Amino acid sequence: MTKLVIFGSGSHAKVVLSEILKLKKFKFIGFIDDYKKKGEFITNFNKKNYYNLGCIKDVIKKNNNFKGIIGVGLNYLRKKIVTDINKINKNFKFQKIISKDAIINANVNIDDGSLIMSGTVINCGTIIGKHCLLNTSSSIDHDNFFGDYSGTGPGTITGGHVEVGELSYIGLGSIIKHEIKIAENTVIGFGSLIAKNCKKNSIYWGSPAKKIRSRKYDESYL
């Protein structure tokens, strides 16, 4: 069995752990969190306790024998953590996690480090980049493209041939019309209807959605 760690230890990281344990094909060995003490208790699942293994620089070795996944919801923080890890060990391997309760149809490509949550459906011809997060019950239709570090909130629906740029996020319950392009580092507010292309570094919200304002690279949206 592949040994696996989760980077981060907040609420989202615990959801990631639940998906890992359901798969029953990984040996989970603990969390890695720079903001928690080594050995600090994180959570309990099925009467088993799980702890923080320590900070990134102390745990990641050149010859480690485990893989990892980022358990952080914010896109820009996932990228920062990956960058920090690569500075310490550029050969570290990341594991993609696909929930046993997701439906992945033929000819779908999901890259390393990405997480596909329960109830999500991905249709033929779709490409999911590195370290993406497709949240609970997202419906991703055929021939979509999600750039690295992009993501969806629960209940997102996309039509066919939708493109989502790197670091962009589609808020929960939003609907994206077919053949729409959402540029990089853009956030779609919850419950929005996107019927036109969206510019980069922006926030869109409404039904139909309009640009609300520009956004910074490291601005929180959760």
Residue, then its C-alpha position, 0 to 999 in steps of 0.5 A: m500500500t502507498k504511504l500517504v500524508i496530508f499537508g494541512s490539518g484543518s477542516h478540509a484536511k479532515v474531509v480529505l482523510s475521510e476520502i482516503l480511508k474510504l478507498k482502503k488502498f493507502k496507508f495514511i501516516g499522518f498530517i504535516d502542518d507548520y502551524k502545529k506542534k509535532g505529535e499534536f492530536i489532529t483527529n479521530f476516525n474509527k477509533k484511531n487517533y491521527y497526529n501532526l508529524g511535524c513541519i514540512k522542512d523537518v519531515i520532507k526528506k530527499n529519500n522519503n518513502f511516502k506521497g502527499i496531497i494538499g489538504v487546504g481549500l484555498n487555491y493560492l495556499r495549495k500552490k504556496i505549499v507545493t512551492d515550499i515542498n519543491k524547494i526542499n525536495k523537488n522530487f517529492k511525489f504527489q498523489k491524486i485522490i478520486s472518491k470512491d463515490a465519484i463518477i469518472n467517465a471515459n477519456v478523462n485525465i486527472d493530474d497528480g495532487s488533485l482531489i475529486m470529492s464524493g458525488t462529483v461526475i466528470n464527463c468524457g474528454t475533460i482534463i483536470g490539472k495538478h492540485c485541483l479541488l472539485n468539491t462535493s457533487s460537482s457536475i463537470d460536463h464533457d471536454n472541460f479544462f481546469g488549469d492547475y490549482s483551480g477548483t469548484g465549490p459543492g454543487t457546481i455545474t458546468g456545460g461542455h467545453v468550459e475552460v477554467g484558468e489556473l488558480s480560479y474558483i467557482g463558488l458553490g451552486s454556480i452554473i457555467k454555460h457551455e463554451i465559457k472561458i474563465a481566465e486565471n485567478t478569478v473567483i465566481g461567487f456562490g449561486s452565480l450564472i455565468a453566461k459570458n467569458c470572465k476576465k482574469n484577476s476578477i470577482y464575478w457574482g450574480s444571475p446573470a453574473k457581472k464583474i464586481r471588482s478586481r481581486k488580488y492573487d492571495e485574497s481569501y474567498l472561503 
